[in-house]
Amino acid sequence: MGMWLYDDCKEMEDFLHWRGEIKRLEKEYLDIRTQLRDTQADLRSDPASEYLKAKVKYLNKRIKGIEKMGPRLAADQPLEIFLWAPPHG
């Protein structure tokens, strides 16, 4: 960590690039989850549709891939709770 702003410009660029990638991944995850929810609702109304079954399978596969890249997206508890919450007991 540098003493002056100009010492940290490269670090800040790297951080901003990383943050942009995380936001893109989160947006894609949310979009796929929304598509999956809508497709599953359509599948409930038309359970014989092979197209909808294939689409649900494909979207589930994409969600699993994104969750491997960003495991905190699928975590039961947000990471911030483990970092900032007081210990139990």
Secondary structure, DSSP 8 states (H G I E B T S, - for coil): --SSGGGGHHHHHHHHHHHHHHHHHHHHHHHHHHHHHHHHHHHHH-TT-HHHHHHHHHHHHHHHHHHHH-GGGG-SS-HHHHHHS----
